[in-house]
Amino acid sequence: MQRTPSHPAIVPDPNRPPVAAPGSAVGLTLGGRVPTIRAMEDDLQALQERIERLLQGSRRLADENRRLQAELAESREARQRLERRMVEARTRVEAALSRLPAFGEDLRDAAH
């Protein structure tokens, strides 16, 4: 007669060799997987690679953010320069228009 495990999450795994850990039953797995050193090393390696990819992505985004902030600052400065030039041009045009005689005055002068 085969003995049924007392906990449903802990089941014997016939595909894995038994592992004797202090306080654990030999040949039992957690969630169908024996926590071997190799498996833990593989998990740690995968986690390390994922963390490295996340750090690279974070660095790339930080670099891009700095570049975009610099571009934005340059664009704002260029816009301010253009606005100043427009004010100067408007002032010159208004000054030139103020020096021109009125259209009605030109007609009266031409009639005399």
Sequence and secondary structure as in RCSB ss.txt:
>XXXX:A:sequence
MQRTPSHPAIVPDPNRPPVAAPGSAVGLTLGGRVPTIRAMEDDLQALQERIERLLQGSRRLADENRRLQAELAES
REARQRLERRMVEARTRVEAALSRLPAFGEDLRDAAH
>XXXX:A:secstr
     SSTTEEE TTS     TTS TTEEETTB   HHHHHHHHHHHHHHHHHHHHHHHHHHHHHHHHHHHHHHH
HHHHHHHHHHHHHHHHHHHHHHHHS  HHHHHHHHH 
